[in-house]
Structures are given as structure tokens and as C-alpha cells.
Amino acid sequence: MPVNSVTTRSWQRTALGDFWAVAAVALVAGALFLLFPTNLALLTRIIAVMLLVLSLDLVTGFSGVATLGHATLFGAGAYAAGIFAARFGVTDPLLMLAIGAVAGALAGAVTSLVILRGHGLSQLVLSIAVVSLAHEAANKLSAWTGGSDGLSGIAPSPLFGLFRFDLFGRTAFFMAVGLLLVVFVVLRIVVRSPFGMLCRGIKQDPVRVRAMGAPVYFTLVKMYAIAGAVAGLGGALSAIATKVVGLDSLSFTTSAEALVMLVVGGTGKLFGALVGTLVFVWFEDRVSAINPFHWLTIIGVLLIGVVLFAPKGLVGAAESLWARVRGRRS
């Protein structure tokens, strides 16, 4: 069979896979919109957190970088978009998203220079130190960030000059869905690219990759910058949707919860980040409303169950189950 024919078929399968992936995400988003039209604010928040968890999957799931400070990148995007809106009058939502992405990418590149100097436990400690310093800096710079009171006065203008950000949250939700679909497709391309495969190789055996002459350190810095842009988009989206930025966007708790969501969904699988975030945040919201006193216990039981019975995450468990079904049919 000619090489060009094989390449064409491979490209067609890849394009078809991307199409069905995007269709699945869009279908779920549409179903949630129809089923929960009064919970659009929560759904928009879930999408913003999905971008954070997707970003974390890039550096942890695909590159093997241990971090508990990823909220630094999310908060950088949120505060950058919020400050430009509240202090400098930049209210175009698309421009605010761009500002958040740039701020997140810069924060990712700078913080990675520190975090990537460590390995294993020392890497985790460095990441915790980074997010703690960022949180304290945001608290001290209250003239710009609002400190513990939060940054308010964010009033995004209508999207494309036509669609206002109303109290029902429809515009914010549809903008969030569109943003998620674009980012999801781009990240699928990135992780399949030679650069993405190199990052996977670094995760598996960095010594061998270094021996082959590949720049391990700066490759991870580049991936961190890409991840920072994605997390920054999530932070900016959160600022646009809620019209306020608080210190919780830079908290260690946010970083830890993002890692938990990734583990629940499955690391190294972009779909895992989406599924884990949706299940965790929705379950957390429902359980806390039903039992406001013991909801953390119920969340803990859920996490223990997932780790014990689905160690590869929910998506990994679904893939294993599907493989068994196909094996029996054949």
C-alpha cells in the first residue's frame, strides 16, 4: 500500500476522532443546558475549572510533573483579566480572555523555572511554595487585587457587541462552551504532535530522552507555558462570568481539588479531565446542598471508592470495560 494512502487514512481517522470528541462534548453541554437551565452559573464555573484541570493534565498526566500549585496559573489569568477590566476599562470579553491566556502563559513559564528544578517530593514542595507566595502577594497588593475583599467592578461588555451577560448566565455559558471546544481540539492536536510525544517520552524516561539529545528542561518549560495559557483562559472565564475575583482562585485548596478531579477522571486522558471535573464539582454541589454538615465525608467516600475500584480514573475504567466487551464479542 502506498505511503501517501496510509498517511491519508491515518489523517482521516484522526480527524474523525476529533469530530466525534467535539460532538460528544457539545452534546453533553447541550443536554446540560436543556436539563438544568437555571444552573447555568454552576455549569459555567464547571467549564472554567475544566480548563484548569486540562491544563494540569498537560503537565502532570502527559509530562509527569508533580505539582500542587497549579492554581497560580488560574489565578494569574483571573486577576490579569479582572485588573485590566476594573482598573483600565478593558471590558471586551474576548480581549479579557486573551489577557488571561497571556498572563497564565507568563506565569507558567516563570514558575516552571523554579518548580522544574526539583524532582518528586521536592517538586511538590516547590509548587506549594509558589502558590503560597502568589496567594500572599495577591493579598498584600490589595490596591490592585482587592485583597481579602476580592476584586470587583468587572463589567464585561456584550459579546461581539450583541449578546449581553445577563443574570441568567446564557451568554457566559455559551461562550464558555465555545471556548472549551476550541481548547479541547487544540490540546488534542498538541498531545499528538511530535512535541507532545516528546513530553510523553520525558514522563516515561527523562534520562533516555536527555541522552538522545533532546532538551528536557526547556521542553517542559514550553509545555508549562502552554498549560499556563489554558489555565489562564479558565481564570479569565471565571472573572467574566462571576464579575469578581477572590483569593480562592490562588489558593492551595484549588490546586489540590484540581489534582483530585484529574485523578477521578483519569490522568493522561483529556476526556478524563472533563469527566473528573464534571463529576466532582456537580457531586460536591448536590451533596453540600443535601447535607451541609457531613458532605465532606460523603465526598471522601466517593474518592476512596474511585481510587480503590477505578485506579485509572472513570475514563480509564470505562475504556477497560469497553475493551472487555469488544473482546467477548470477537
C-alpha positions in Angstrom: 0.0 0.0 0.0 1.5 3.5 -0.9 2.8 5.6 2.0 0.6 8.5 0.9 -2.5 6.4 1.1 -1.6 5.2 4.6 -0.9 8.8 5.7 -4.2 9.9 4.3 -6.2 7.2 6.1 -4.4 8.0 9.3 -5.2 11.6 9.0 -8.9 10.8 8.2 -9.1 8.6 11.3 -7.6 11.3 13.4 -9.9 14.0 12.0 -12.9 11.7 12.5 -11.9 11.1 16.1 -11.6 14.8 16.7 -15.0 15.3 15.2 -16.7 12.7 17.4 -14.8 14.0 20.5 -16.1 17.6 19.9 -19.6 16.3 19.1 -19.7 14.3 22.4 -18.6 17.4 24.4 -21.1 19.6 22.5 -23.9 17.1 23.0 -23.3 16.8 26.8 -23.2 20.6 27.0 -26.5 20.9 25.1 -28.1 18.3 27.3 -27.0 20.0 30.5 -28.3 23.3 29.2 -31.7 21.8 28.5 -31.9 19.8 31.7 -30.6 22.5 34.1 -31.5 25.9 32.6 -31.5 27.5 36.0 -28.0 26.3 36.9 -26.0 27.9 34.1 -23.8 29.8 36.5 -22.7 26.5 38.0 -22.2 24.9 34.6 -20.1 27.9 33.5 -18.0 27.5 36.7 -17.5 23.8 35.9 -16.2 24.7 32.4 -13.8 27.2 33.9 -12.5 24.6 36.3 -12.3 22.1 33.4 -9.8 24.4 31.7 -7.7 24.4 34.9 -7.8 20.6 35.1 -7.0 20.2 31.4 -4.0 22.4 32.0 -2.9 20.3 34.9 -3.3 17.2 32.8 -0.8 18.6 30.3 2.0 18.9 32.9 1.1 16.0 35.2 -0.7 13.4 33.0 1.3 13.9 29.8 4.6 15.3 31.1 5.0 13.7 34.6 5.5 17.0 36.5 4.3 16.7 40.1 2.6 20.0 41.2 0.2 21.2 43.8 0.5 24.8 42.8 -1.4 24.9 39.5 -3.9 27.5 40.9 -1.1 30.0 40.4 -1.7 30.0 36.7 -5.5 30.0 37.0 -5.3 33.0 39.5 -2.9 34.8 37.2 -5.4 34.7 34.4 -8.3 35.7 36.6 -6.5 38.6 38.2 -5.0 39.9 35.0 -8.4 39.9 33.2 -10.0 41.4 36.3 -7.4 44.1 36.8 -7.5 45.2 33.2 -11.3 45.4 33.3 -11.7 47.1 36.7 -8.6 49.4 36.6 -8.1 50.1 32.9 -11.5 49.8 31.4 -10.8 46.8 29.2 -14.3 45.2 29.0 -14.3 43.3 25.7 -14.8 39.6 26.9 -12.6 38.2 24.1 -9.8 40.6 24.9 -10.1 39.7 28.5 -9.7 36.1 27.6 -6.6 36.9 25.6 -5.2 38.8 28.5 -5.9 35.9 30.8 -4.2 33.5 28.4 -1.1 35.7 28.1 -0.9 36.2 31.9 -1.3 32.5 32.5 1.4 31.6 29.9 3.8 34.0 31.5 3.1 32.7 35.0 3.5 29.2 33.8 6.9 29.9 32.1 8.2 31.8 35.2 7.0 29.4 37.9 8.2 26.4 35.9 11.8 27.7 36.0 11.5 27.1 39.8 9.3 24.1 40.0 11.2 22.0 37.4 14.4 22.4 39.4 13.1 19.8 41.8 12.1 16.2 41.4 9.5 14.1 43.2 8.7 15.4 46.7 10.9 18.5 46.3 8.9 19.4 43.2 5.7 19.2 45.2 7.2 21.4 47.9 8.3 24.0 45.4 4.9 24.1 43.8 3.2 24.6 47.1 5.7 27.4 47.9 4.9 29.1 44.6 1.1 29.1 45.1 1.5 30.2 48.7 3.7 33.2 47.6 1.3 34.1 44.8 -1.6 34.0 47.3 0.2 36.2 49.8 1.3 38.6 47.0 -2.3 39.0 45.9 -3.4 39.6 49.4 -0.8 42.3 50.1 -1.3 44.1 46.8 -4.9 45.0 47.8 -4.8 48.3 46.0 -4.8 46.3 42.7 -6.3 43.0 43.7 -8.8 44.0 46.4 -7.1 41.7 48.9 -9.3 39.6 51.0 -12.3 41.5 49.9 -11.9 40.4 46.3 -11.5 42.3 43.1 -14.9 43.7 42.0 -16.0 46.3 39.4 -15.7 43.8 36.5 -18.3 44.6 33.9 -17.7 42.8 30.6 -19.3 44.4 27.5 -21.7 42.4 25.3 -20.1 39.6 23.4 -19.5 40.6 19.8 -21.4 43.8 20.8 -24.7 41.9 20.6 -25.0 39.4 23.5 -25.2 40.9 27.0 -24.1 39.0 30.0 -27.5 38.7 31.7 -28.4 37.4 35.2 -29.4 34.0 33.7 -25.9 33.4 32.5 -26.8 32.3 29.0 -24.1 34.3 27.2 -21.4 33.3 29.6 -22.4 29.6 29.3 -22.4 29.6 25.5 -19.1 31.5 25.4 -17.6 29.0 27.8 -18.8 26.0 25.8 -17.3 27.5 22.6 -14.0 28.2 24.4 -13.9 24.7 25.8 -14.5 23.1 22.4 -11.7 25.2 20.7 -9.2 24.5 23.5 -10.1 20.8 23.6 -9.4 20.4 19.8 -6.2 22.4 20.1 -4.9 20.3 23.0 -5.8 17.0 21.2 -3.5 18.2 18.4 -0.8 19.3 20.8 -0.6 16.0 22.7 -0.4 14.0 19.3 2.2 16.3 17.9 6.0 15.4 18.0 6.3 17.9 20.8 3.5 16.2 22.7 5.1 12.8 22.1 8.4 14.1 23.3 6.8 15.2 26.6 5.3 11.7 27.0 8.8 10.3 26.4 10.1 12.6 29.1 7.5 11.3 31.5 8.4 7.7 30.8 12.2 8.1 30.9 13.8 11.5 31.0 17.3 10.1 31.2 17.0 8.3 27.9 15.4 11.4 26.3 18.2 13.5 27.5 20.8 11.0 26.2 19.1 11.3 22.8 20.0 15.0 22.8 16.5 16.4 23.4 16.3 19.5 25.7 14.3 18.0 28.6 14.2 21.1 30.9 13.1 23.6 28.3 10.7 21.2 26.6 8.9 21.0 30.0 9.0 24.8 30.3 7.3 25.1 26.9 4.6 22.7 28.0 4.2 24.6 31.2 3.7 27.8 29.3 1.0 26.2 27.1 -0.7 24.8 30.2 -0.5 28.2 31.8 -2.3 29.7 28.8 -5.1 27.2 29.2 -5.4 27.7 32.9 -5.3 31.5 32.4 -8.2 31.2 30.0 -10.1 29.4 32.7 -9.3 32.1 35.2 -10.3 34.8 32.8 -13.6 33.0 32.0 -14.3 32.8 35.8 -13.7 36.5 36.2 -16.0 37.3 33.2 -18.8 35.0 34.4 -18.8 35.9 38.1 -17.6 39.5 37.7 -15.4 39.2 40.8 -12.0 37.6 41.6 -11.2 36.3 45.0 -8.1 35.0 46.7 -9.6 31.5 46.5 -8.5 31.4 42.8 -4.9 31.4 44.1 -5.4 29.0 46.9 -3.7 25.7 47.7 -7.2 24.2 48.1 -8.0 25.0 44.4 -4.8 23.3 43.3 -5.4 20.2 45.4 -9.0 19.9 44.2 -7.9 20.2 40.6 -5.5 17.3 41.2 -8.3 15.3 42.8 -10.6 15.9 39.8 -7.8 14.8 37.4 -7.3 11.6 39.4 -11.1 10.9 39.5 -11.4 11.3 35.7 -8.0 9.7 34.7 -4.6 11.2 34.1 -3.1 11.4 30.7 -6.6 11.5 29.1 -8.0 14.8 28.1 -11.5 13.4 28.5 -10.5 12.3 32.0 -10.1 16.0 33.0 -13.6 16.8 31.6 -15.3 13.9 33.2 -13.5 14.2 36.6 -14.3 17.9 36.9 -18.0 17.4 36.0 -18.5 14.5 38.4 -16.6 16.1 41.3 -18.0 19.7 41.1 -21.6 18.6 40.4 -21.4 15.9 43.1 -19.9 18.4 45.5 -22.6 20.9 44.8 -25.5 18.5 45.1 -24.2 16.7 48.3 -23.4 20.0 50.1 -26.9 21.2 49.4 -28.5 18.0 50.6 -26.3 17.5 53.7 -24.4 20.7 54.6 -22.9 19.2 57.7 -21.4 15.9 56.5 -20.9 16.5 52.8 -17.1 16.3 53.0 -17.4 12.8 54.5 -19.5 11.7 51.5 -17.0 13.3 49.1 -14.2 11.4 50.9 -16.1 8.1 50.5 -16.5 8.8 46.8 -12.8 9.5 46.3 -11.8 6.3 48.2 -14.2 4.3 46.0 -12.8 5.7 42.8 -9.2 5.1 43.9 -9.8 1.6 45.0 -12.1 0.3 42.3 -11.1 2.6 39.3 -7.4 3.4 39.9 -7.1 4.6 36.3 -10.0 7.0 36.8 -13.5 6.9 35.5 -12.4 7.2 31.9 -9.8 4.5 32.3 -12.4 2.2 33.9 -14.8 2.8 31.0 -12.1 2.1 28.4 -11.2 -1.2 30.2 -14.8 -2.2 30.3 -15.3 -1.4 26.7 -12.2 -3.4 25.8 -13.6 -6.4 27.6 -17.0 -6.2 25.9 -15.3 -6.0 22.5 -13.1 -8.9 23.4 -16.1 -11.1 24.3 -17.9 -10.1 21.1 -14.9 -11.1 18.9 
